[in-house]
Amino acid sequence: MMNILAFESSCDETSAAVVRREDDGRFRVLSDIIASQVETHRLYGGVVPEIASRAHIEAISKITYEALEAAGVALSDIGLVAVTANPGLIGALLVGVNFAKGLAAANGIPLVAVDHIKGHIAAAYLPAKESDGVPVPPFLALAVSGGHTAIYKVNTYTDYRLIGTTRDDAIGESFDKVGRLIGIPYPAGRGFDELATVGFDEAVGKGERVFSRYRKSAAYRDPEMTLPSPALADGTLDFSFSGLKTAAINLLHRYEQTGKELPRAAFAARYTYEAVEAVAKKIGMALDREEVTSLAVAGGVAANSHLRARLCEIAGVRKIPLFLPPLSLCGDNAAMIAAQGYYEYEAGHLADASLNASAADSVI
């Protein structure tokens, strides 16, 4: 048994968590405290790095005490400290890394650095119910968030191979930018999801297999709502959401210039369809090419109800297990960092006083 104290501060949420690795090999989340900055950054329509860094400094010590108290453990009960070291906002990352380094050194506790994306994928090891299963390598992992849209082959718990990625904007970033233009406050993910649901209901009604029915609908054939797919047609597993975003902006401009009222729900549905169906197409291609046992989804956009439903369809047709994180673990949190931290520790990937943060993606 090992108690792991973990920290996550890569963007606009400061999190500290205590996760126990049980003797039977399962993880148990004892506490997961998150200090969110969303309301502050909403004033600016997005994350302001300097404000984020200052807020992390103000919160990190307080939430560490809260995490230990909520878990019912003392610092002397902690066997490992894990911290997100990359990628992310450099100032924000430095707050977590330096705090974790100081705490670990002062108390003689081993320290490990965790890649943020590996952490998100490790949320799959923290099921909502103890009876639920977890993915076992080799498996396919889809990371979808405000900053990432990527497909990985997870060979072992610490050996990842990037097999597909976006060449420009990420899926979550595109939802935020386009959502802002149609009046959805930052972060736009939930609002866009809800508005798209209205659009799909208006187009095809409620029920199963919404996307297949939507593609045959009059709403999909509407020439004024035509949008391109961000799934690159070059045989790779890559995406380009910049073209979809630009086409959407041009569509909005046409409505504005002609004085016509934009059918917001219909637009949100069409945009969501193209974004999600592109991901579904590339996941299907990846499953054809790679020998894997299952599919795991991670990141903030893993909370999108339409993406979850579409991936459930794919997994059902292919008869492979699909692991979706609980909604509470889709966003940034330290519990996922603790889970990945354990495997980094097991692999002997210990950090020392020379550990530094990096804003850039690592090669994983």
C-alpha angles and dihedrals in degrees: 000000000000133000113215123199110201138184132203122186106143098127134349103334126073112207137178123181141175115215125179122215103211125214089249090062098255127122122233119196107221095176139350114186119187127188104196125203096191096115091052096049092042087074088065099038092244145020117309105205098211093049090048092053093050091048091052090053091052094048110035101079093044096050091047090061089045093051093050092046094047090049092049093232135118125229087252088063092060115104099180139023118208127186138179107250101170156060114015143069105338096221092048093047092050091059093057096039095050093044092050093046092051094046093047094046095046092052101036094243123149114252130210131185118224131204109233094228093048086051093054091051090048088064083082088070090062105067121188091238128040089227092060119098129236131219118267120203134290093057139133118251128197115199113195122172145122091290105026142051107170143140120218135189104221103209096172134352090276104024112083129171121202108224102165137013146159116274094209131353122025122233094249092047090054092051090051096048097044092039091057090055092057094046103265110140121235125302090041100184100098095038092049090049093052094045091049089052089058090049094050091047090052091048102044109356126238123312144085128320093023094171096055091049092044092055089059094046131105088241091062092048093052103123092209091061099050113139131171127245117252090213104108112233095216101100094259127111091241133121138207114200093171092080092050091048093049093047089050092051090050090050090053091049091053091055091048094048094049093046093238120144112247114237091227097189093049090048093049090050093051093046091048091048093054094044096047097039090053090056091046091052094052093045089053090051091048092051089052092053104038131062103229137150099218148348126252126189125204143172138055095300089056083082091065106115094212094051091048092050094047093049090048087057092051093047091048094052092047093041095229127135115261119204116201119180119238109265089248090062099044094086127058112301139151097233091074090049089054092053093051090041090061092057092047088053091048089053091052095249097146122167128214139191091297092066111127134181123247128200092202127087114258123227101256 
